[in-house]
Amino acid sequence: MFHLAQLTDYGLLFLRVMAGAIYINSGYNDLKDPDSRAKSIGLPKTFTIFLAVAELAGGAGVILGVLQQLAAIGLILVMLGAIQKKIFVWKTGFWGSDGYGWSYDTTLISMLLVILFTDGGRLVLLP
């Protein structure tokens, strides 16, 4: 008898790849033009570059399964910062307007929590 639970590690790998790809893409785009990104989020350029590098490193760690729990924690902290900015500074609602609410951020945090609590499954580069 086939049980879907046999595919859990593949599901977790897919989750890690998707979450990591989002962060790698975001970090890469932020590094392409850190001046305009810093201006758009209202943070200093040096901190924006730090966040971009953190997203790249965290995304790679999550995908490859290298210190994936530590990477997930770091990315959760980045997302909590984004949510804080959206709620308290920009006064954005959960759904926001034009898709810029913090619903996306909480979805990513949910993905990262699964990675954190499961250690990303057994299909990792460094067990």
The 8 nearest C-alpha neighbors of each residue, nearest first, counted from 0:
[[1, 2, 3, 5, 4, 6, 7, 8],
 [0, 2, 3, 5, 4, 6, 7, 9],
 [3, 1, 4, 5, 0, 6, 7, 8],
 [2, 4, 5, 6, 1, 7, 10, 0],
 [3, 5, 7, 6, 2, 8, 1, 10],
 [6, 4, 3, 7, 2, 8, 1, 9],
 [7, 5, 4, 9, 3, 8, 10, 2],
 [8, 6, 10, 4, 9, 5, 11, 3],
 [7, 9, 120, 11, 10, 6, 121, 12],
 [10, 8, 12, 6, 11, 7, 13, 122],
 [11, 9, 7, 13, 12, 8, 14, 6],
 [10, 12, 14, 8, 13, 9, 120, 119],
 [11, 13, 9, 15, 14, 10, 8, 16],
 [12, 14, 10, 16, 11, 15, 17, 9],
 [15, 13, 11, 17, 12, 16, 18, 10],
 [16, 14, 12, 62, 18, 13, 17, 61],
 [15, 17, 62, 13, 19, 14, 18, 20],
 [16, 18, 20, 14, 19, 15, 13, 21],
 [19, 17, 15, 21, 20, 16, 14, 22],
 [18, 20, 58, 16, 22, 62, 21, 17],
 [19, 21, 23, 17, 22, 18, 16, 24],
 [22, 20, 24, 18, 19, 23, 25, 17],
 [23, 21, 25, 58, 54, 19, 24, 20],
 [24, 22, 55, 20, 26, 58, 25, 21],
 [23, 25, 27, 21, 22, 26, 20, 28],
 [26, 24, 22, 28, 23, 27, 21, 29],
 [25, 27, 51, 54, 29, 23, 55, 28],
 [26, 28, 24, 30, 29, 25, 23, 31],
 [29, 27, 31, 25, 30, 26, 24, 32],
 [28, 30, 26, 27, 33, 31, 51, 32],
 [29, 31, 27, 33, 28, 32, 51, 26],
 [32, 30, 28, 29, 33, 27, 26, 34],
 [31, 33, 30, 34, 29, 35, 36, 28],
 [32, 34, 36, 30, 29, 35, 37, 44],
 [35, 33, 37, 36, 32, 44, 38, 47],
 [34, 36, 38, 37, 33, 32, 39, 29],
 [35, 37, 33, 39, 38, 34, 29, 40],
 [38, 36, 42, 44, 34, 35, 40, 39],
 [37, 39, 35, 41, 36, 40, 34, 42],
 [40, 38, 36, 37, 41, 35, 42, 34],
 [41, 39, 37, 38, 42, 36, 47, 84],
 [40, 42, 38, 39, 37, 43, 36, 44],
 [41, 43, 37, 40, 44, 47, 38, 46],
 [44, 42, 46, 45, 37, 47, 41, 38],
 [43, 45, 47, 37, 46, 34, 33, 48],
 [44, 46, 48, 47, 43, 49, 42, 33],
 [47, 45, 49, 48, 43, 44, 50, 42],
 [46, 48, 44, 50, 49, 45, 37, 51],
 [47, 49, 51, 45, 46, 50, 44, 52],
 [50, 48, 46, 52, 47, 51, 53, 45],
 [51, 49, 53, 47, 48, 52, 54, 46],
 [52, 50, 26, 48, 54, 53, 49, 29],
 [51, 53, 55, 49, 54, 50, 56, 48],
 [54, 52, 50, 56, 51, 55, 57, 49],
 [55, 53, 26, 51, 57, 22, 52, 56],
 [54, 56, 23, 52, 58, 26, 53, 57],
 [57, 55, 53, 59, 58, 54, 52, 60],
 [58, 56, 70, 60, 54, 59, 55, 53],
 [57, 59, 19, 22, 55, 61, 23, 60],
 [60, 58, 56, 62, 57, 61, 63, 19],
 [61, 59, 65, 57, 67, 63, 58, 62],
 [60, 62, 67, 58, 64, 59, 19, 15],
 [63, 61, 16, 15, 59, 19, 60, 64],
 [64, 62, 60, 65, 124, 61, 59, 123],
 [63, 65, 123, 67, 124, 61, 60, 62],
 [64, 66, 60, 67, 63, 125, 124, 61],
 [67, 65, 69, 68, 60, 70, 64, 61],
 [66, 68, 61, 70, 64, 65, 60, 69],
 [69, 67, 115, 71, 70, 66, 118, 72],
 [68, 70, 72, 66, 71, 67, 73, 115],
 [71, 69, 57, 67, 73, 68, 72, 60],
 [70, 72, 68, 74, 111, 69, 73, 67],
 [73, 71, 75, 69, 70, 74, 68, 76],
 [74, 72, 70, 76, 75, 71, 69, 77],
 [73, 75, 77, 71, 76, 72, 70, 78],
 [76, 74, 78, 72, 77, 73, 108, 71],
 [75, 77, 79, 73, 74, 78, 80, 72],
 [78, 76, 74, 80, 75, 79, 81, 73],
 [79, 77, 81, 75, 80, 76, 104, 82],
 [78, 80, 82, 76, 81, 77, 83, 75],
 [81, 79, 83, 77, 78, 82, 84, 76],
 [80, 82, 78, 84, 79, 83, 85, 77],
 [83, 81, 79, 85, 84, 80, 101, 86],
 [84, 82, 80, 86, 81, 85, 87, 79],
 [83, 85, 88, 81, 82, 87, 86, 80],
 [86, 84, 89, 82, 91, 83, 90, 88],
 [87, 85, 90, 91, 83, 84, 88, 82],
 [86, 88, 90, 84, 83, 85, 89, 91],
 [89, 87, 84, 90, 85, 86, 83, 91],
 [88, 90, 85, 91, 87, 86, 84, 83],
 [91, 89, 86, 87, 88, 85, 92, 84],
 [92, 90, 85, 86, 95, 89, 100, 93],
 [91, 93, 95, 94, 100, 90, 86, 101],
 [92, 94, 100, 101, 102, 95, 91, 86],
 [95, 93, 100, 92, 102, 101, 98, 96],
 [100, 96, 94, 92, 99, 91, 93, 98],
 [95, 97, 98, 99, 100, 94, 91, 92],
 [96, 98, 99, 95, 100, 94, 91, 92],
 [99, 97, 96, 100, 95, 94, 103, 102],
 [100, 98, 95, 97, 96, 101, 94, 91],
 [95, 101, 99, 94, 93, 92, 102, 91],
 [100, 102, 93, 104, 103, 82, 105, 94],
 [101, 103, 105, 93, 104, 100, 94, 106],
 [104, 102, 106, 101, 105, 107, 100, 99],
 [103, 105, 101, 107, 106, 102, 78, 108],
 [106, 104, 108, 102, 107, 103, 109, 101],
 [105, 107, 109, 103, 104, 108, 102, 110],
 [108, 106, 110, 104, 109, 105, 111, 103],
 [107, 109, 105, 111, 110, 106, 75, 112],
 [110, 108, 106, 112, 107, 111, 105, 113],
 [111, 109, 107, 113, 108, 112, 106, 114],
 [110, 112, 108, 114, 71, 113, 109, 115],
 [113, 111, 115, 109, 114, 110, 116, 108],
 [112, 114, 116, 110, 111, 115, 117, 109],
 [115, 113, 119, 111, 112, 117, 118, 116],
 [114, 116, 68, 112, 118, 113, 117, 71],
 [115, 117, 113, 114, 118, 112, 119, 68],
 [118, 116, 119, 114, 115, 120, 113, 112],
 [119, 117, 115, 114, 120, 116, 68, 67],
 [120, 118, 114, 117, 11, 115, 67, 121],
 [119, 121, 8, 118, 122, 11, 117, 12],
 [120, 122, 123, 8, 119, 126, 118, 12],
 [123, 121, 120, 8, 12, 124, 9, 64],
 [124, 122, 64, 125, 121, 126, 63, 65],
 [123, 125, 64, 63, 65, 126, 122, 121],
 [124, 126, 65, 123, 64, 66, 63, 122],
 [125, 123, 124, 121, 64, 65, 122, 66]]
